[in-house]
Amino acid sequence: MSRSRETTLQASQVTVDGVRLHLVSGGEGPVVLFLHGLPEFWYAWKAQLVAFARTHRVIAVDLPGVNLSAPLGGEPRLGVVGELIAGLIRTIAPGQRVSLVGHDVGAMIAWEVAARRPELVDRLVVINAPPAAHLAHRIAVDPAQEEASRYISRLRRPGVEEWLGANGCATLATQVFGSARAPDVFSAADRKAYLGVWSRPGGLTGILAYYRSWGLDVEPAPPVVAPTLVLWGMDDPFLLPGCLEGIEAHGRDVRVVRIPGATHWVAREEAGRVNAEIAALLASRPSPGPAPEVLRPSPPPAEPPPPRAFVAPVIDVHRAREAWRKDPEYSCFWSGPDNPRGLRLTPSVEPGRVWVRMRVERDHSGIVGIAHGGIAFTILDGLMGWLVMSHLGRVGVTSSATIRYQAPLRVGEEYEFEAVPERAVVEVDDAVQVTARVFPVGRRDRPCADMHATFFLPNRAHAEHILGRPVGALGDGIYFPPG
């Protein structure tokens, strides 16, 4: 039996924060951790694992929910997966720093871990992916990147699993294998391996969960401390070379290598060049030891803001709305008084509570005599936004929400909708949790629906990025802290 380097790779499992992760590893020495992109799995790194197992301890992980790794308990959001990978590093290399290599979504996770957990990362290599916030900015300002990223919205649609999985995943295979620069980039063995993973029960759902849970409301991370190598296939049809504009600002020591003629799959197409560039970066550093204290995050220069009570209004949102009406672009569907197609709601604001009463009309119906489920969701979501604004003096953007329907809202009947904080006091940081419910007027004991949501609180820089203009145009009284 051949004893090639490839046969030294071993599969194993490790549990991190209650999540079972599948690893493939080999070699000895300083640890290099590889994070794959989508819709790939650990196998994407086979050429790199074989090459670097000669000099390093190489580990490739299936991202949670992909291939043989168990899914997270909730959505695989960037920050959540980043913290899980940080926990993995602590598990596989306790007291050490690792070299982190990522591609595509795996690279965005790698950026996140290296930026927010600098004590864990010795070197960073990212391949054809900027930080998530940087990509969000490019989509907002670059029409070409916006067009190239439209596939993401298609992958979020219900039923897309059936579309991609039809005829033995023929559509997905065409999109992935057909976007390489030559037919032989993915060999017959490669294609068989990928089709096997995609065809597993729930295989596509685990992959699509990332596209469905990652939005454009990504909080920018601090600059990466570790020396960083950015490798970019310049013919990538998904992440265009424009993403490189300003990318050096995301680290203290960033070197960009542009590889002409290579696509998104540059690590396969130019494996020799990619491996040589990675090897040069790895050779430039001593064997890692315990993380030095100088690489640990510095304490903030000033005391953090004190907790702010979520029990009493701090601004007059009704007055603020009158200021917004002077803005020609203001036409809120929920509360805009001048929007003829909107709900034009004006809620009551009380200490620790925002509420409104509304009669369900025929225009609100779904099936005959029953309100459309989206009506309850929309009203409750808007109330929670008003609660955040009125009680924290901050604009909140819904980042996640769940609703439970318990009884139908009937046309012709009047209902009371209310929103309250999930906690009486919160740290005014970057997110808050709010709950809301609806019940027939006078029958608080008979809720029809209840909803829980997390609201992201953008700072000034992020708000101006989302809006594409200065936030001052919204009028006085709405507070965006400096970015």
N, C-alpha and C positions, 0 to 999 in steps of 0.2 A: 504494500500500500504506500502511495506517495506521502511524503512528509513535508509537503510544501507549506509555505507560510500561511496560505489560506486555511489549511486545516487546523491551525493553531487557534483560530477564532472560536470562542465558546459562548453559548447562549446561557443566560441566567436571569433571575428575577430579583428585584429588591423592592421593598415596600417603603415608601416615603410619605409621611403624613397620611397614612391610611390608604394610599394609592399604590397599587401594584404596577411596577414598571418593568418592561422587558428590555434587557441589555444584550449586546453582543460585544465581546471584549477580547483582548489578546495582548501579548507582549509584556514587557516590564520596563519600569523607569518612570519618569515624570508623566503625569496623566494628561491626556488630550481627550476632551469630551466633544463628540460630534452631535449636532442637532439638525435633523433633516428638515426639508421643506415639504410642501404638500403639492400633489397627493402621493408623496413618497413615504418611505419608512426607512429603517436603519440601513437597508440594503443599498441605498443611494450612495453610501460612503465606502463601498466595498474596495474600490481602488485605493482609497486613502488608508483604510484600516490595514490592508495588506502591506502597504509601503511603510507606514509609520510604526507598525508593530515590531519592526526590527530594532527600534531605538527608544520606544516609548510604551507606556501602558495606554492603549487606545480603547475607548469605550464609545459605542454608538447606542443611543437610546431611542426606542419608539416613543414618540410623544404620547401623552395620555389620550386614550380613546382611539389610537391608531394601531393597526396590526394586533400585536399580542399584549399591548399595554392596556390596563383597565382605564375606563373614563373617569373623569373627575365627578364629584357629587353634583356639581353645578356646571355652569357654562365655562368653557376653557378660555377665559379672558386673559389678555396679555399679562397683567399683573399677577394673576393667580398662577398661571403656568410658570411665569418667571420665578415666583417664590418656591414653587415645587422643584424647579431645576436647581435653585439655590440649595434647597434641602437635599437634593440628590448629590450635589457636590460635597456637601458636608458629610454625607454618608459614605461616598466612595473614596474621598480623600480628606479624612478628618485632620484639621489643623494645617492643611496645605492649600495652595492655590493651584488652579488648573489652567491649561490653555483651552480656550473655548472656540469651537469652529461651528459656524452655522450657515445655512443656505435658505433663502426664501423666508418663509415664516419662521423657520428655525433660527435664521440670522436675526430677525427682529426680536425674538426671545433672547438671543445671545446679547444683542445690544442692551436690552433691558436689564439682564442680570449683571453684565459688566458695569453698567452705569450706576445701578442702585446697590450692588453688593461688591464693591471694588476689592474688599478683603478676600474674595473668593477667586478672582480671575487674574492670572498672570500675563496672559497674552490673549488677544481677541482677533479672530479671523472671520470676516463676514463676506459672503459671496452673493452678489446680485440681490441685495436688499438693504435699504436704508433703515434707520430707526422708524418705528411705526408713526410717530408724530411727524417726522420728516416726509414720509409718504403721504400722509393726510394733507400736508401743506402742498405737496406737488400736485395732488389730485385737484386741489382747490384753485391753483394758479396756472396750471399747465393743461390746456385743452387736450393735448396729445396724450398725456398721462391719464387724464380723466377718461378718455375714450379707451385706452388700453386696459383700464381697470374696470370697465363695465361688466366684465365677466363675473366679477365678485357679486354684483347685485343679482345676476342670474342664478348664481349658486346658492343664494339665500332663499329662493322661492320654494314654497311647499311642493312636494312631489318631484323635486329635481333628482332624488335618488333613483327613481324609476326611469327617468330619462337617461341619466348617465349609465345606469346599470343594464339597460336594455341590450339584447343581442350580445350577451357576454361582455358588457362594458365597452362596446364598440365605439360609442361616441367619445367616452373619456380617453380610450386608447388613441383615437385619432388626434385628439387635442394635445395629448402629452407627447406621444411618440412622433406625431407629425410635425411638431414645432421644433424638433431638433434639426441641426443643419444637414444631417445625412441619415438615411434609413438605418445604417448599421451602428449608430450611436447607442441605441438600445438593442442589444442582441436578442436572439430568440429566447435564450435563458432569462434574460432580464425581463422581457415582456411576459413570459410565463409567471415569473415571480410576482410582478406587479398585478397582473390579472388575478392571481390567486388571492392577494390581499384585498383587492377591491371587491372581489366576489364573496368574501366572507359575510355571513349574516351580520348586519350592522356596520360593515366595513366602511361603506361610503358615508353613513350617518356620522360616524366618529370623525371623519375627515371634514365633512361639511360643517360640523359644529363650530369649527374655528372661523370659517367665513361668516357664519350666522351670528357669532357672538362678538366679533371685532368690528367696532364702528370707527368713525373718524374723530370721536371725542377722546383722543388719547392725550394724556398729560405728558408734556415734554419731560424727558429725563435729564439729569445733570450730565456734563461731559464725562466720557469714559477716561479713567486714569491709566489703564493698561495700554501699552503699545498696541496699535490697531492696524491691521492690514485689510484693506477693502479690495476684493477681486471682482471685476465686472466684465461679463461677456457683453460686448457692445451691440450685438444684434438681438438682444433680449426683446421679444415682442410684448412681454407683460410688464416688466419694470424697465422703463426706458432710460437711456444714458442721462437724461435730464435730472434723474434722481441723484446724480453725483454732485449737482450744483450745491455748494455750501456744506457738503457732507463732512469736510474736515473740521467744522465747528463742533461736531459731536464728540470730539475726543481731544486729549492733550497732545497726542502723538499719533496722527492718522496718516497712513501712506496709501495712496490709491494706485492700483495697477489696472489699466484698461487693456482688455484682450480683444483685439479686432477679430471679426469673423466668427466669434463664439456667441452662443445664444444663452438662454436661461440655464441650460444644462452644461455650462462651461466646465464643471468639475469632472464630467465624463468626456466631453469633447476635447478638452485640453488637460487631461489628467496629469501628464508629465510637467507641464508648465505650472499648473496649480500646486502640485506637490512640491515642486522646487521652491516656489514662493513661500509656501507654508514652512518648509524645512529651514529656509533662511531666517525666517522670523523666530522659529523655535530655537535655532542654534545661537541666536543673539542673546540668550538669557541663561543665567546659571540655573542649576537644578533647583526647583522650588523647595523652599522650606516653609516654616510657619509664616503666615502673613505678617509683614512688619506693621507696626502700629501706624506708621506714616500713611499707609494706604487705607486706613479705616476712615469712614466718613467723619469729617470734622463737625463739631457741634455748631449749631446755628449761631451767628454773631449776636443775635438779640434774643430775648426771652420770647417764647412762642405766645401767640395771642391767648388770652384767658378763655375758658369756656363761655359761650354766650347762651343765655337762657333761651329755650325754645318754648317759652310759656306765655309770652306776651308780645304783641306787635311792636316792632321798632320803627317801621315806616308806614306811611299812609299810601297803600298801593292804589287806592282809588284816585288820589291826587296825582300820583305818578302816571296813571293811565291817561289823564287829561293832557299831561305833557307829551306823552307818546303820540297823541292824536295830531300833533303839529307836524309829525314826521310823515311825509307823503308815502313812505313805504310801510307804515304801520297799518295792518289790516288783520288783526288776530282773529282766527276763526272762532276761538273760544269766547273771547270777551270784548272784541273790538266793537264799539257801539255803532260804527259806521259801515260795518261789513254786512251788506244785505243778504248774503248767503250764509252768514255765520250764526252761532248760537246766541251771541250778544248777551252773555250772562254777566251779572254783577253780584258776586257773592257777598255775604256778610262776614266780617272779620272780627273775631272775638279772641280773648286770651286763650292760646292753646288750641284754637279751632277756627276753621274756615268752612262755611256751609252755604248752600243755596237750595231753594225749593223750585221745582220745575214740574209742570204738567207735561206728560208724554203725549205728543200730538201724532196725528196720522203720518206726518212727514218723517217721523222718527222710526217708523215701523220697519220690521224685517218681514216675517210672515204675518198673516192677517191678525191684527189686534195685539201684537207683541212687539215691543221695541227691539230694534236691531241691537245686538250685543255690543257693537262698537260705540253706541251712544253712551251707555253706562261707563265704558272704559274711558272715553274722551272726557266726559264730565268729571270723573274722579281724578284723572290725570291732571286736568287743568286746575282743579281745586288744590291738589298737592303742590303744584307750582306756585299758586298764590300763597299757600301757607309758608313755603320756603321764603318767598320774597318778603312777605309782610313780617314774619317773625325773626328772620335772620338778616334781612337787608341785603340779600344776595340773590342773583338770578340763578335758578337751577335748571339744568337740562336733564330730562329723563334718560338714564343710562340703562336701566333694566326695570321691568315691572311684571308682576304676575297678578292675575285676577281670578277669583273663584265665584262662579255664578251659582246662586242657591234658589232663586225664584225669578220668574219673568217679570219684567216691567210692562204693565198693560196700558194700551192706548186709552186716554181719557182720564187716567188717574194721576194724582199728584204725589211726588216723591221728594224726600229730603236727602241730599247728598252732603257728606261731611268729610273733612280731612283733618287728621291729628298727627302729631309726631309720634314715632315709635318710642322715643325716649324724651324725657322732659328737658334734659340738658344734653347738648352735643358739642363736640369740639368743632369749631368752624374751620374745617380743614379743606378737603376736596370732595367730600360726599356726605350725604345725610340720608337716613331712612325715614320714610313717611308711610302712613297707612290711611286708607279711606274706605268708606262704605256708603251704601244707599239703602233706604228702607222707606216704606209707605209713611206719609206724614202721620205723626202720632203713634206709630207702631215701631219704635226703636228695637223692640224685641223680635222683629221679623225681618232681618236683613235680607235683601235681594242679591247683593253682591258685596264682596270685600276685596280690596286691592292693596298690594304692598309694592313699594317702588324705592329704588335708589336714585337720588338726584345728584348728578355731577355739578360741582360749583366751579365754573371756569374763572380763572384770574383774568386780568385785563388783556394780557397778550393773547391768551387763548381765545377769549371772546372776540377780539378784533380779528383773529385768524378765522374763526367760524363765520363771522358776519361779513368779513371783507371790507371793513370800514371802522372808523373810530367809534368806540362805544358811547362817547359823549352825545352822539346823535340821539340816543334813547331818552335823554332828559335827566334831570337831577333825581337823586334819591336812591338809585339802584347802584349798589356797591360792587365793583370789581377790584379786588386787591391787586397791587402791582404784580406783574409776572416775573 
